[in-house]
Each structure stands twice: as C-alpha cells, then as structure tokens.
C-alpha cells in the first residue's frame, strides 16, 4: 500500500510540475511577444520605439559573485526613443543557465 501512495503522490507531483512548466512557458512567450510586438512604450505610451540587436552580460552585483561568470544574452531590444525605457526577454535556455546557481544571477 505504501508503494501505491508513493506512486499516486509522484503522479500528482508530476502533473503539478508539468502544469507549472506549461504556465512558465506561456508567461515566457507572453513576455517575449510583448517585447517583440510592442507598439507603444510600457512607461510613457509613446509609439516611438526602436528595435536593436543587443549583447548583454547578465550578472549579480556583490563581492560574493566576483568569481561567477556572467551569462551572455543576445536579445532583441525594444527602446523607447522618447523616455529611454528599454526591455528585452531572455530565452528559456539562458534563464535555465541563470537559475542553476553556477553563474552570477
């Protein structure tokens, strides 16, 4: 009976994990679409947006992170040419790299 409970608990946890993963993928896609398809600035509402290819090194501040390598991302950058607000989405692969704890992030 213990095996059946463990198996059921595993199935429930696996289903919950899959649902969370699906939600995370949807949120990532929504963020990426928002940046790529934006027609107005999120901050000031201006339609004067520029699109640029970017190279960004993502890392945390602080001496405890001094020896951790940065994660380089190459997103499409949307910049409001009125107020200067800029936004980009980080790919899922790069998010995993940032989240694994072995890099400054």
Secondary structure per residue as TSV (DSSP state, phi and psi in degrees):
chain	resnum	aa	ss	phi	psi
A	1	X	-	360.0	-34.6
A	2	X	H	-61.8	-41.0
A	3	X	H	-59.9	-39.4
A	4	X	H	-67.1	-39.5
A	5	X	H	-65.0	-44.7
A	6	X	H	-62.6	-41.6
A	7	X	H	-64.0	-42.7
A	8	X	H	-65.2	-43.7
A	9	X	H	-61.4	-41.3
A	10	X	H	-62.1	-44.0
A	11	X	H	-63.2	-40.8
A	12	X	H	-64.7	-46.5
A	13	X	H	-62.9	-40.4
A	14	X	H	-64.6	-41.5
A	15	X	H	-64.3	-43.4
A	16	X	H	-62.7	-43.9
A	17	X	H	-58.7	-47.0
A	18	X	H	-62.1	-39.3
A	19	X	H	-66.8	-42.0
A	20	X	H	-63.9	-43.0
A	21	X	H	-61.0	-41.5
A	22	X	H	-63.5	-43.8
A	23	X	H	-63.4	-42.9
A	24	X	H	-61.3	-41.6
A	25	X	H	-64.3	-39.8
A	26	X	H	-66.1	-42.0
A	27	X	H	-64.7	-41.5
A	28	X	H	-61.1	-46.2
A	29	X	H	-62.2	-40.0
A	30	X	H	-64.5	-42.7
A	31	X	H	-64.2	-45.0
A	32	X	H	-62.4	-45.6
A	33	X	H	-62.5	-38.4
A	34	X	H	-61.6	-44.3
A	35	X	H	-69.7	-48.2
A	36	X	H	-69.0	-37.8
A	37	X	H	-103.2	7.6
A	38	X	-	-60.7	137.9
A	39	X	-	-114.2	-8.7
A	40	X	S	-145.9	151.8
A	41	X	-	-65.2	137.0
A	42	X	T	-66.0	-31.2
A	43	X	T	-88.0	-55.2
A	44	X	T	-107.0	-11.1
A	45	X	-	84.5	0.0
A	46	X	-	-64.1	144.7
A	47	X	S	-90.9	3.3
A	48	X	-	-86.2	75.1
A	49	X	E	-105.2	141.8
A	50	X	E	-112.4	148.4
A	51	X	E	-113.3	132.7
A	52	X	E	-140.5	149.3
A	53	X	E	-81.8	138.2
A	54	X	-	-129.1	153.8
A	55	X	-	-124.8	118.2
A	56	X	E	-131.7	133.1
A	57	X	E	-97.7	119.8
A	58	X	E	-102.2	123.7
A	59	X	-	-156.3	161.5
A	60	X	-	-91.2	155.7
A	61	X	-	-84.1	165.0
A	62	X	S	110.5	145.0
A	63	X	G	-63.5	-27.8
A	64	X	G	-66.2	-16.9
A	65	X	G	-105.6	8.8
A	66	X	T	-60.8	-32.7
A	67	X	T	-96.1	0.4
A	68	X	S	-87.9	134.8
A	69	X	-	-72.8	151.1
A	70	X	-	-76.7	158.5
A	71	X	E	-103.4	123.2
A	72	X	E	-90.3	127.7
A	73	X	E	-120.3	150.7
A	74	X	-	-129.7	67.7
A	75	X	-	-86.3	168.1
A	76	X	E	-82.1	128.0
A	77	X	E	-105.1	127.5
A	78	X	E	-102.7	122.0
A	79	X	E	-121.7	129.2
A	80	X	E	-76.4	119.9
A	81	X	T	-82.8	4.1
A	82	X	T	-98.9	-53.0
A	83	X	T	-109.1	-13.6
A	84	X	-	93.0	-2.5
A	85	X	-	-61.6	136.1
A	86	X	E	-128.6	148.5
A	87	X	E	-147.5	148.0
A	88	X	-	-155.0	160.2
A	89	X	-	-108.5	143.2
A	90	X	-	-95.6	136.1
A	91	X	-	-63.3	158.8
A	92	X	H	-62.3	-39.0
A	93	X	H	-61.0	-43.4
A	94	X	H	-70.1	-32.9
A	95	X	H	-62.5	-41.6
A	96	X	H	-62.0	-41.5
A	97	X	H	-62.6	-43.4
A	98	X	H	-64.5	-36.9
A	99	X	H	-84.7	-7.0
A	100	X	T	-79.6	-6.7
A	101	X	S	83.7	-5.8
A	102	X	S	-92.7	-2.2
A	103	X	S	-125.1	166.5
A	104	X	-	-76.5	96.6
A	105	X	-	-170.4	360.0
